[in-house]
Amino acid sequence: MPPLAYTTNLHPAETVDELCATLDDFAAVARERLGWDRLGLDLRLGSIAIAELAAPEALSRLRATIDRHHLSAHTINAFPLGRFQDAVVKDAAYRPDWRDASRARDTAALIPIVLALSDDALITVSTVPGSYRPWGPQRNDPAAIASALGVWAAQAARAWRDSGRTVVLCPEPEPWCFLETSWDVAWFWTGPLREHGLTACAAALDGDRAAAEAALRRHLGICFDTCHFSLAFEDQAAAVRRLVDAGVGTIKCQFSAAPEVRRPDADATGLAALRALAEPRFLHQTCAASASGSLSKVSDLDQLDACLARLPDANAVRSHFHIPIFRVPTDTGLSTTVADSVAGARACLAAGCTHLAVETYTWSILADQERDALDGTVRELEFLSGVVDGITSG
């Protein structure tokens, strides 16, 4: 199994120079503190870096930096293609979506780049889960999204024929997006992707439907983010089984956790702590659930009170805010969904997933005592390593 990774989207690094600097100053130090032979990078590459890496010199320089520090770029985060650590990001994290030609162009350009940055036989690339539902049906057209992914799979299949190495594109289900739950993914894989994606892939492979079927199986999978499935209040082991039954490869797992308040009707302290996490940079979709399974959803954390007013019997409320995975769950106050995350990681590993990364990109906006991103990331990697060791030895 490749080394455990951390997702570099916590760094405000858009250019190749900035990426190399973060690897020098952060990733190299983290690996030394961990005492690991190699440290994985869930290397975030946006449109600026992708354009620069078309130049052989820039590509060679980034690869040399990765090698010099004994890092591994076997998995790539190409979800946010725009600047991800700007003062305000919110739903711009989903732009461009898979209805936009620039998303298809930049993600295709990644194929030779990732093959040059890693020697691994399998490389994964996480991406936006189609589009963002509140943008309306035109941006969330299943046929158009499936067709775009089918064309990408054909391009990856041609690279596989030439190199013998596999690049897998992994849409990452996320709250309020076109792909949000395991049911959404299973429906999409067995419906629109099987129909429209296969047709588009076959057309790009000279009409060879058998080759297209193989390309979809080999080059498309899912990035299973444990925080996101917690926001859907899904049983994560059942979610992975549902994906497997639908023929969906759970190829990559981002191990992250959401803040949670249990019994919000009786925990004013916990609600105050959750409310205090509202901030202007990232989108924090929020969901409450009752014991009967009813859900109340709002688009951001500043709407928490409205969310709870619609579901007064909620027994838990959670928000899309990646918090440190080593926080200890509690029955009162601000708790965490890390137990869900462990169950999700266990299920992903059982399904054959080998690419695991921690993804807390919110260090800069956490409480003062938690803002040391380097120390926090090292602790998270140690925590995840313990989880994996416990799963694989149990």
Secondary structure, DSSP 8 states (H G I E B T S, - for coil): ----EEEGGGS---SHHHHHHHIIIIIHHHHHHHT-S-EEEEEE--HHHHHHTTSHHHHHHHHHHHHHTTEEEEEEE-S--S-SSSS--GGGGG-S-TTSHHHHHHHHHHHHHHHHH---SEEEEEE--S-BGGG-TTTT-HHHHHHHHHHHHHHHHHHHHHHS-EEEEEE---TTBSS-SHHHHHHHHHTHIIIIIHHHHHHHTTT-HHHHHHHHHHHB-EEEEHHHHHHTT--HHHHHHHHHHTT--EEEEEE-B-EEEESGGG-HHHHHHHHTT--SSS---EEEEETT--EEEESSGGGHHHHHHT-TTEEEEEES--B-TTS---SSSSEE-HHHHHHHHHHHHHTT--EEEE----GGGS-GGG--HHHHHHHHHHHHHHHHHHHHH-
